[in-house]
Amino acid sequence: MCKIGAADIGEAAVAARELAGLTRSAVPLQWSDEFAGKVADRGGAVLADHAGLSVLADQIDADGPRPAGFPDPAMLRRQVADEYELRVTLPAEALRDC
């Protein structure tokens, strides 16, 4: 187990695949629940980090016409979704395929 910075997640997935290739058998099935839990924890952390953007998007939508210079709510939501995919979905898929 090691801690990896967000910028290094892609490289860590590559290393995990290489390590998995060195094993004689597949990853134990018992690990799937723990893996799912770690993905959920990371997803929760990413969403918590970006909760302000989601709240801001909802607030802008609720206030009616958007004042000049205010961000587009759809763009804010897309930013949260893109960050979730980058930091949770893609690394989880890469590691799951090991």
N, CA, C and O atoms as a MOPAC input file, in Angstrom:
PM7 MOZYME 1SCF
protein

 N      0.85000 1    -1.16600 1     0.00000 1
 C      0.00000 1     0.00000 1     0.00000 1
 C      0.89300 1     1.22500 1     0.00000 1
 O      1.85200 1     1.30200 1     0.76800 1
 N      0.57900 1     2.18300 1    -0.86000 1
 C      1.32900 1     3.43100 1    -0.87100 1
 C      0.39300 1     4.57100 1    -1.24600 1
 O     -0.64900 1     4.35900 1    -1.86600 1
 N      0.77600 1     5.76900 1    -0.86300 1
 C     -0.02200 1     6.94800 1    -1.17100 1
 C      0.52400 1     7.56900 1    -2.45200 1
 O      1.73600 1     7.71700 1    -2.61200 1
 N     -0.37500 1     7.93100 1    -3.35900 1
 C      0.02500 1     8.44900 1    -4.66200 1
 C     -0.66300 1     9.78500 1    -4.88300 1
 O     -1.86100 1     9.92300 1    -4.63400 1
 N      0.09200 1    10.76100 1    -5.34700 1
 C     -0.47700 1    12.06500 1    -5.66700 1
 C     -1.33600 1    11.99300 1    -6.90600 1
 O     -1.14900 1    11.12900 1    -7.76200 1
 N     -2.29100 1    12.92500 1    -6.99400 1
 C     -3.22500 1    12.94300 1    -8.12400 1
 C     -2.50000 1    13.00200 1    -9.46300 1
 O     -2.94800 1    12.39400 1   -10.43500 1
 N     -1.39900 1    13.71900 1    -9.52400 1
 C     -0.67000 1    13.85000 1   -10.78700 1
 C     -0.01300 1    12.54500 1   -11.22400 1
 O      0.32500 1    12.38600 1   -12.39700 1
 N      0.17000 1    11.61100 1   -10.29400 1
 C      0.87700 1    10.36600 1   -10.60400 1
 C     -0.03400 1     9.14500 1   -10.74000 1
 O      0.45700 1     8.02400 1   -10.87400 1
 N     -1.33100 1     9.34500 1   -10.70800 1
 C     -2.26200 1     8.21000 1   -10.73300 1
 C     -2.13000 1     7.39900 1   -12.01700 1
 O     -2.14100 1     6.16800 1   -11.97900 1
 N     -2.00500 1     8.07600 1   -13.14400 1
 C     -1.87300 1     7.35100 1   -14.41600 1
 C     -0.63600 1     6.47500 1   -14.44600 1
 O     -0.69300 1     5.32800 1   -14.89100 1
 N      0.48100 1     7.00900 1   -13.97500 1
 C      1.72000 1     6.22900 1   -13.94200 1
 C      1.61500 1     5.07800 1   -12.95100 1
 O      2.18000 1     4.00700 1   -13.17400 1
 N      0.89000 1     5.30000 1   -11.85300 1
 C      0.71200 1     4.23600 1   -10.86600 1
 C     -0.10900 1     3.09400 1   -11.45700 1
 O      0.15200 1     1.92600 1   -11.16600 1
 N     -1.09700 1     3.42400 1   -12.28100 1
 C     -1.90500 1     2.38000 1   -12.91900 1
 C     -1.05000 1     1.54000 1   -13.86000 1
 O     -1.20000 1     0.32000 1   -13.92100 1
 N     -0.15500 1     2.19400 1   -14.59000 1
 C      0.75000 1     1.46300 1   -15.48300 1
 C      1.63300 1     0.52600 1   -14.66100 1
 O      1.81500 1    -0.63800 1   -15.01800 1
 N      2.17800 1     1.03800 1   -13.56400 1
 C      3.03400 1     0.21800 1   -12.69800 1
 C      2.24200 1    -0.94600 1   -12.11500 1
 O      2.76500 1    -2.05500 1   -12.00000 1
 N      0.98700 1    -0.70500 1   -11.74700 1
 C      0.15000 1    -1.77300 1   -11.18700 1
 C     -0.07800 1    -2.87500 1   -12.22100 1
 O     -0.05900 1    -4.06000 1   -11.88900 1
 N     -0.29400 1    -2.47300 1   -13.48400 1
 C     -0.46700 1    -3.47700 1   -14.53900 1
 C      0.80100 1    -4.30800 1   -14.71500 1
 O      0.73800 1    -5.52600 1   -14.88400 1
 N      1.94900 1    -3.63600 1   -14.67200 1
 C      3.22000 1    -4.35200 1   -14.82200 1
 C      3.42000 1    -5.32900 1   -13.66900 1
 O      3.83600 1    -6.46800 1   -13.88400 1
 N      3.12900 1    -4.89200 1   -12.45700 1
 C      3.25400 1    -5.77600 1   -11.30000 1
 C      2.28900 1    -6.95300 1   -11.40000 1
 O      2.64300 1    -8.08700 1   -11.08000 1
 N      1.07400 1    -6.67300 1   -11.84600 1
 C      0.09100 1    -7.75300 1   -11.98300 1
 C      0.56700 1    -8.77900 1   -13.00200 1
 O      0.29900 1    -9.97200 1   -12.86400 1
 N      1.27700 1    -8.30900 1   -14.02900 1
 C      1.80100 1    -9.22000 1   -15.04000 1
 C      2.88500 1   -10.14500 1   -14.50500 1
 O      3.18100 1   -11.17300 1   -15.11300 1
 N      3.46900 1    -9.79000 1   -13.38600 1
 C      4.51900 1   -10.61200 1   -12.79500 1
 C      3.97100 1   -11.72200 1   -11.90300 1
 O      4.70100 1   -12.63600 1   -11.52200 1
 N      2.69100 1   -11.64000 1   -11.57300 1
 C      2.11500 1   -12.65100 1   -10.69200 1
 C      1.74000 1   -13.90000 1   -11.48800 1
 O      1.55500 1   -13.84600 1   -12.70300 1
 N      1.63500 1   -14.98800 1   -10.80100 1
 C      1.30300 1   -16.25500 1   -11.47100 1
 C     -0.19100 1   -16.48800 1   -11.58000 1
 O     -0.64300 1   -17.28800 1   -12.39900 1
 N     -0.95200 1   -15.79800 1   -10.76100 1
 C     -2.40600 1   -15.96100 1   -10.82300 1
 C     -3.05700 1   -14.58800 1   -10.71400 1
 O     -2.38700 1   -13.58700 1   -10.45900 1
 N     -4.33900 1   -14.55900 1   -10.90500 1
 C     -5.08300 1   -13.29600 1   -10.85700 1
 C     -5.12900 1   -12.75500 1    -9.42900 1
 O     -4.82300 1   -13.45300 1    -8.46200 1
 N     -5.52000 1   -11.50000 1    -9.33500 1
 C     -5.70100 1   -10.89300 1    -8.02200 1
 C     -6.81100 1   -11.65400 1    -7.30000 1
 O     -7.82600 1   -11.98400 1    -7.91400 1
 N     -6.63800 1   -11.93400 1    -6.02600 1
 C     -7.64900 1   -12.69700 1    -5.28600 1
 C     -9.03300 1   -12.03800 1    -5.32400 1
 O     -9.15300 1   -10.81900 1    -5.20000 1
 N    -10.05400 1   -12.84500 1    -5.49500 1
 C    -11.42200 1   -12.32400 1    -5.55000 1
 C    -11.80300 1   -11.58800 1    -4.26900 1
 O    -12.63500 1   -10.68200 1    -4.30700 1
 N    -11.21400 1   -11.95700 1    -3.15000 1
 C    -11.53400 1   -11.32100 1    -1.88200 1
 C    -11.18000 1    -9.83200 1    -1.90700 1
 O    -11.70600 1    -9.05900 1    -1.10700 1
 N    -10.32200 1    -9.44000 1    -2.79000 1
 C     -9.89900 1    -8.04100 1    -2.85200 1
 C    -10.92800 1    -7.14700 1    -3.53900 1
 O    -10.85500 1    -5.92400 1    -3.41500 1
 N    -11.87800 1    -7.72800 1    -4.25600 1
 C    -12.80500 1    -6.90200 1    -5.03100 1
 C    -13.64400 1    -5.98700 1    -4.14700 1
 O    -13.89400 1    -4.84000 1    -4.51800 1
 N    -14.08200 1    -6.46700 1    -2.98700 1
 C    -14.86800 1    -5.61700 1    -2.09400 1
 C    -14.03400 1    -4.44800 1    -1.57500 1
 O    -14.50800 1    -3.31300 1    -1.50900 1
 N    -12.78900 1    -4.73900 1    -1.21000 1
 C    -11.91400 1    -3.66400 1    -0.71300 1
 C    -11.62900 1    -2.65700 1    -1.83000 1
 O    -11.61000 1    -1.44900 1    -1.59800 1
 N    -11.40900 1    -3.16600 1    -3.03600 1
 C    -11.16200 1    -2.28100 1    -4.17300 1
 C    -12.36500 1    -1.37900 1    -4.41200 1
 O    -12.21300 1    -0.17200 1    -4.59900 1
 N    -13.56100 1    -1.96100 1    -4.40700 1
 C    -14.78400 1    -1.17100 1    -4.60400 1
 C    -14.91900 1    -0.10700 1    -3.51700 1
 O    -15.32500 1     1.02100 1    -3.79300 1
 N    -14.57800 1    -0.46900 1    -2.28600 1
 C    -14.63900 1     0.49300 1    -1.19000 1
 C    -13.66000 1     1.63300 1    -1.37500 1
 O    -13.98600 1     2.78700 1    -1.09400 1
 N    -12.45900 1     1.31900 1    -1.84700 1
 C    -11.45500 1     2.36800 1    -2.07700 1
 C    -11.88200 1     3.29800 1    -3.21000 1
 O    -11.67300 1     4.50800 1    -3.13600 1
 N    -12.48200 1     2.73200 1    -4.25900 1
 C    -12.98400 1     3.56000 1    -5.35500 1
 C    -14.08400 1     4.48400 1    -4.83200 1
 O    -14.10500 1     5.67000 1    -5.16100 1
 N    -14.99000 1     3.95000 1    -4.02400 1
 C    -16.07400 1     4.76400 1    -3.46200 1
 C    -15.51600 1     5.86400 1    -2.55200 1
 O    -15.98100 1     7.00300 1    -2.59300 1
 N    -14.51900 1     5.51900 1    -1.73200 1
 C    -13.90700 1     6.52200 1    -0.85000 1
 C    -13.26600 1     7.64500 1    -1.66400 1
 O    -13.43800 1     8.82600 1    -1.36300 1
 N    -12.52700 1     7.25500 1    -2.69400 1
 C    -11.86400 1     8.26800 1    -3.53600 1
 C    -12.90600 1     9.11400 1    -4.24500 1
 O    -12.75700 1    10.33100 1    -4.35300 1
 N    -13.96000 1     8.47200 1    -4.73000 1
 C    -15.02700 1     9.22100 1    -5.39200 1
 C    -15.67200 1    10.21800 1    -4.45800 1
 O    -15.94500 1    11.35500 1    -4.84400 1
 N    -15.91800 1     9.79200 1    -3.22100 1
 C    -16.49500 1    10.69600 1    -2.23000 1
 C    -15.58400 1    11.86900 1    -1.94700 1
 O    -16.05000 1    12.99800 1    -1.79100 1
 N    -14.28200 1    11.61300 1    -1.87900 1
 C    -13.32100 1    12.68500 1    -1.61600 1
 C    -13.28900 1    13.68700 1    -2.77300 1
 O    -13.23600 1    14.89700 1    -2.55100 1
 N    -13.32000 1    13.18300 1    -3.99500 1
 C    -13.31000 1    14.08200 1    -5.16300 1
 C    -14.57500 1    14.92700 1    -5.17300 1
 O    -14.51700 1    16.13400 1    -5.40800 1
 N    -15.72000 1    14.29700 1    -4.91800 1
 C    -16.96600 1    15.05500 1    -4.90900 1
 C    -16.98300 1    16.07500 1    -3.77400 1
 O    -17.48600 1    17.18400 1    -3.94800 1
 N    -16.44100 1    15.71200 1    -2.61900 1
 C    -16.37400 1    16.65400 1    -1.49900 1
 C    -15.46800 1    17.83100 1    -1.84500 1
 O    -15.77000 1    18.97500 1    -1.50400 1
 N    -14.35400 1    17.54700 1    -2.52400 1
 C    -13.44300 1    18.62200 1    -2.94100 1
 C    -14.13100 1    19.62000 1    -3.86500 1
 O    -13.80300 1    20.80700 1    -3.87500 1
 N    -15.08100 1    19.12400 1    -4.63400 1
 C    -15.73700 1    19.96000 1    -5.63500 1
 C    -17.18700 1    20.29100 1    -5.28200 1
 O    -17.94700 1    20.74300 1    -6.13900 1
 N    -17.56500 1    20.07100 1    -4.04500 1
 C    -18.94500 1    20.34500 1    -3.62400 1
 C    -19.29900 1    21.81300 1    -3.82200 1
 O    -20.43500 1    22.13900 1    -4.16600 1
 N    -18.34400 1    22.68400 1    -3.61000 1
 C    -18.59200 1    24.11500 1    -3.79200 1
 C    -19.01200 1    24.44300 1    -5.21000 1
 O    -19.88500 1    25.28700 1    -5.41600 1
 N    -18.40800 1    23.79200 1    -6.19100 1
 C    -18.79000 1    24.04000 1    -7.58800 1
 C    -20.21900 1    23.60100 1    -7.84500 1
 O    -20.97200 1    24.28900 1    -8.53500 1
 N    -20.59400 1    22.45700 1    -7.29000 1
 C    -21.95800 1    21.96000 1    -7.47800 1
 C    -22.97400 1    22.88900 1    -6.82900 1
 O    -24.01400 1    23.19300 1    -7.41300 1
 N    -22.66600 1    23.33600 1    -5.62100 1
 C    -23.56700 1    24.26000 1    -4.91300 1
 C    -23.66800 1    25.57300 1    -5.67800 1
 O    -24.75900 1    26.12300 1    -5.82900 1
 N    -22.53400 1    26.07900 1    -6.16100 1
 C    -22.54200 1    27.31800 1    -6.94000 1
 C    -23.39000 1    27.16600 1    -8.19600 1
 O    -24.16100 1    28.06300 1    -8.53800 1
 N    -23.25100 1    26.03000 1    -8.88700 1
 C    -24.04800 1    25.79800 1   -10.09500 1
 C    -25.54000 1    25.80800 1    -9.76100 1
 O    -26.33500 1    26.41700 1   -10.47800 1
 N    -25.92000 1    25.13300 1    -8.67200 1
 C    -27.32800 1    25.11400 1    -8.26400 1
 C    -27.81700 1    26.51200 1    -7.90900 1
 O    -28.93500 1    26.89000 1    -8.26100 1
 N    -26.98500 1    27.27700 1    -7.21500 1
 C    -27.35000 1    28.62700 1    -6.78700 1
 C    -27.54800 1    29.54400 1    -7.99100 1
 O    -28.49600 1    30.32800 1    -8.04100 1
 N    -26.63700 1    29.43400 1    -8.95900 1
 C    -26.75300 1    30.27100 1   -10.15900 1
 C    -28.03200 1    29.91800 1   -10.90700 1
 O    -28.74300 1    30.80600 1   -11.37900 1
 N    -28.33300 1    28.60300 1   -11.01800 1
 C    -29.56600 1    28.17700 1   -11.68400 1
 C    -30.79900 1    28.71200 1   -10.96900 1
 O    -31.75900 1    29.13700 1   -11.61100 1
 N    -30.77200 1    28.69000 1    -9.63900 1
 C    -31.93500 1    29.09600 1    -8.84000 1
 C    -32.16800 1    30.60300 1    -8.89800 1
 O    -33.29900 1    31.05500 1    -8.72200 1
 N    -31.12900 1    31.38100 1    -9.13800 1
 C    -31.24700 1    32.84000 1    -9.10900 1
 C    -31.76000 1    33.43500 1   -10.41200 1
 O    -31.86700 1    34.65600 1   -10.53000 1
 N    -32.07500 1    32.61000 1   -11.37800 1
 C    -32.61100 1    33.12700 1   -12.62900 1
 C    -31.51300 1    33.53500 1   -13.59700 1
 O    -30.47900 1    32.87300 1   -13.67800 1
 N    -31.73100 1    34.62200 1   -14.33100 1
 C    -30.73300 1    35.03900 1   -15.33500 1
 C    -29.35600 1    35.24500 1   -14.69000 1
 O    -29.22900 1    35.80600 1   -13.60200 1
 N    -28.36300 1    34.78100 1   -15.38800 1
 C    -26.99500 1    34.82800 1   -14.87200 1
 C    -26.38200 1    36.20100 1   -15.14300 1
 O    -26.37800 1    36.66800 1   -16.28300 1
 N    -25.86300 1    36.85000 1   -14.09300 1
 C    -25.18900 1    38.14000 1   -14.30900 1
 C    -23.93600 1    37.96100 1   -15.17100 1
 O    -23.33500 1    36.88700 1   -15.19200 1
 N    -23.55800 1    38.99900 1   -15.86500 1
 C    -22.35200 1    38.96100 1   -16.69800 1
 C    -21.15100 1    38.58000 1   -15.83900 1
 O    -20.97700 1    39.08400 1   -14.72900 1
 N    -20.33700 1    37.69000 1   -16.36600 1
 C    -19.13400 1    37.27700 1   -15.65700 1
 C    -19.32200 1    36.05900 1   -14.77400 1
 O    -18.33700 1    35.46700 1   -14.33100 1
 N    -20.55600 1    35.66800 1   -14.50800 1
 C    -20.79100 1    34.46800 1   -13.69700 1
 C    -20.55700 1    33.23800 1   -14.56100 1
 O    -20.86700 1    33.24300 1   -15.75200 1
 N    -20.00800 1    32.17800 1   -13.95900 1
 C    -19.76100 1    30.96000 1   -14.75000 1
 C    -21.06300 1    30.27000 1   -15.14100 1
 O    -22.08500 1    30.39400 1   -14.46600 1
 N    -20.99800 1    29.55600 1   -16.22800 1
 C    -22.14200 1    28.78000 1   -16.70800 1
 C    -22.32800 1    27.55600 1   -15.80600 1
 O    -21.38400 1    26.78800 1   -15.62300 1
 N    -23.53600 1    27.35600 1   -15.23100 1
 C    -23.75900 1    26.20200 1   -14.34900 1
 C    -23.44800 1    24.86600 1   -15.01400 1
 O    -22.90700 1    23.96700 1   -14.37100 1
 N    -23.78200 1    24.72600 1   -16.28600 1
 C    -23.50300 1    23.46600 1   -16.98900 1
 C    -21.99600 1    23.23900 1   -17.07900 1
 O    -21.53500 1    22.10300 1   -16.97400 1
 N    -21.22900 1    24.30700 1   -17.27400 1
 C    -19.77900 1    24.19400 1   -17.34300 1
 C    -19.22100 1    23.76400 1   -15.98600 1
 O    -18.29600 1    22.95300 1   -15.92600 1
 N    -19.77600 1    24.30200 1   -14.90100 1
 C    -19.32400 1    23.91900 1   -13.56200 1
 C    -19.59800 1    22.44000 1   -13.30500 1
 O    -18.74800 1    21.72300 1   -12.77800 1
 N    -20.79700 1    21.99300 1   -13.68400 1
 C    -21.13600 1    20.57100 1   -13.48600 1
 C    -20.25000 1    19.67300 1   -14.34400 1
 O    -19.83900 1    18.59700 1   -13.91000 1
 N    -19.96400 1    20.11700 1   -15.55200 1
 C    -19.08200 1    19.35000 1   -16.45000 1
 C    -17.66700 1    19.27600 1   -15.85800 1
 O    -16.99000 1    18.25300 1   -15.97300 1
 N    -17.23600 1    20.35800 1   -15.23200 1
 C    -15.91200 1    20.38200 1   -14.60400 1
 C    -15.83300 1    19.35400 1   -13.47500 1
 O    -14.82500 1    18.66100 1   -13.33800 1
 N    -16.89000 1    19.25100 1   -12.66600 1
 C    -16.92600 1    18.25000 1   -11.59100 1
 C    -16.91300 1    16.84500 1   -12.18500 1
 O    -16.17200 1    15.97900 1   -11.72100 1
 N    -17.73100 1    16.62000 1   -13.20900 1
 C    -17.79000 1    15.29500 1   -13.84300 1
 C    -16.45500 1    14.92600 1   -14.48800 1
 O    -16.01900 1    13.77800 1   -14.39800 1
 N    -15.80700 1    15.89100 1   -15.13600 1
 C    -14.50700 1    15.62600 1   -15.76500 1
 C    -13.45200 1    15.28100 1   -14.72000 1
 O    -12.64700 1    14.37200 1   -14.92400 1
 N    -13.45400 1    16.00200 1   -13.60700 1
 C    -12.48900 1    15.74600 1   -12.54800 1
 C    -12.72500 1    14.36700 1   -11.92900 1
 O    -11.77300 1    13.65800 1   -11.60100 1
 N    -14.00100 1    13.99100 1   -11.77100 1
 C    -14.34000 1    12.67500 1   -11.22300 1
 C    -13.83400 1    11.57800 1   -12.15600 1
 O    -13.26100 1    10.58200 1   -11.71300 1
 N    -14.05300 1    11.77600 1   -13.44500 1
 C    -13.59200 1    10.76700 1   -14.40800 1
 C    -12.07100 1    10.64700 1   -14.38800 1
 O    -11.53200 1     9.54100 1   -14.41600 1
 N    -11.37900 1    11.78900 1   -14.34000 1
 C     -9.92000 1    11.79300 1   -14.34800 1
 C     -9.33400 1    11.17200 1   -13.08500 1
 O     -8.38100 1    10.39600 1   -13.16300 1
 N     -9.89600 1    11.50600 1   -11.92000 1
 C     -9.29900 1    11.08900 1   -10.65400 1
 C     -9.86900 1     9.80300 1   -10.07700 1
 O     -9.26900 1     9.21300 1    -9.18000 1
 N    -11.05100 1     9.34600 1   -10.59100 1
 C    -11.67800 1     8.14900 1   -10.01500 1
 C    -11.94300 1     7.08000 1   -11.07200 1
 O    -11.41500 1     5.97100 1   -10.98800 1
 N    -12.75300 1     7.41500 1   -12.05500 1
 C    -13.20100 1     6.42100 1   -13.01900 1
 C    -12.04500 1     5.80300 1   -13.83200 1
 O    -11.89500 1     4.58200 1   -13.87500 1
 N    -11.24400 1     6.64700 1   -14.46400 1
 C    -10.16500 1     6.12700 1   -15.31100 1
 C     -9.13100 1     5.32300 1   -14.52700 1
 O     -8.76400 1     4.22900 1   -14.95600 1
 N     -8.64400 1     5.83700 1   -13.37700 1
 C     -7.69400 1     5.00400 1   -12.61200 1
 C     -8.31300 1     3.69000 1   -12.12300 1
 O     -7.65000 1     2.65200 1   -12.12400 1
 N     -9.58100 1     3.73400 1   -11.70500 1
 C    -10.23800 1     2.50500 1   -11.23800 1
 C    -10.33800 1     1.48600 1   -12.36400 1
 O    -10.08200 1     0.30000 1   -12.15600 1
 N    -10.70900 1     1.94500 1   -13.55600 1
 C    -10.80000 1     1.02700 1   -14.69400 1
 C     -9.43000 1     0.44000 1   -15.04000 1
 O     -9.30800 1    -0.74800 1   -15.34100 1
 N     -8.40700 1     1.28800 1   -14.99200 1
 C     -7.05900 1     0.80500 1   -15.31800 1
 C     -6.59800 1    -0.22500 1   -14.31500 1
 O     -6.01300 1    -1.24000 1   -14.69300 1
 N     -6.85100 1     0.01800 1   -13.04400 1
 C     -6.42800 1    -0.92800 1   -12.00900 1
 C     -7.27600 1    -2.20100 1   -12.03700 1
 O     -6.77000 1    -3.29100 1   -11.77200 1
 N     -8.54400 1    -2.06600 1   -12.35300 1
 C     -9.42700 1    -3.22800 1   -12.40600 1
 C     -9.00600 1    -4.17700 1   -13.50900 1
 O     -9.18700 1    -5.39000 1   -13.40000 1
 N     -8.43800 1    -3.61600 1   -14.58300 1
 C     -8.01200 1    -4.43400 1   -15.71400 1
 C     -6.69900 1    -5.15100 1   -15.50100 1
 O     -6.25600 1    -5.90800 1   -16.36500 1
 N     -6.06300 1    -4.91700 1   -14.34300 1
 C     -4.77300 1    -5.55400 1   -14.07100 1
 C     -4.92600 1    -7.05000 1   -13.96900 1
 O     -3.94400 1    -7.75700 1   -13.74300 1

